[in-house]
């Protein structure tokens, strides 16, 4: 290879190396200041909350968001289990991304159809707290970066607590405590298996499918979650052990 031929090749490799280094720095740099989210009540309204309020303002509605923060110990094991079997059954076993679930979703995708969701609880929380609702590659990349940092800065237990306090269970109805009071008139600590499954079944589309609308899709999902709960004694044991450790 002549010198004149080597120069473009060397230049191309150098550009690729610089681009790879820049991507690595971006991916491994904190995207948000997570220190204020490590314990206690969330420091401010999160992205999903703000979007809901903006929609209501545009509609001229005077509705208010319902939310009341409670620690994980004040949320029943039944709801915790229902949410995990419905959204991310291997939450404690994988990292910020569930690679196996992503591969399975890609392999099972039918031509022309939308790729089914394979987001972990951590990814969902990253989107709920900090990101837009748009479906773009850039947003998913930011979500993955945030999830990576959240698992390292916050840990699994705190992520689960924040998720259960920030996820939407109905239009403008955020968190386990507000949802439990709204739908059943009881605190989240008293939810039984049926009620926990009813709330968890609303998470994918809380505006359309929830205990109030009682849509067919919600009913099917609730039944599916209840069946999975009955087969997930190993996960129930994990949650009970986590609860016991907080008491000592």
Buried (B, 14 or more C-beta within 10 A) or exposed (E): EEEEEEEEEEEEEEEEEEEEEEEEEEBEEBBBEBEEBEEEEBEEBBBBBEEBBEEBEEEEEEEEBBBBBBEBEBBBBBBBBBBBBBBBBEBBEBEBBBEEBBEEBEEEEEEEEEEEEBBBBBBBBBBBBBBEEEEEEEBBEBBBBBBBBBBEBBEBEBBBBBBBBBBBBBBBBBBBBBBBBBBBEEBBBEBEBEBBBBBBBBBBBBEEBBBEBEBEEBBEBBEBBBEBBEEBEEBBEBBEEBBEEEEE
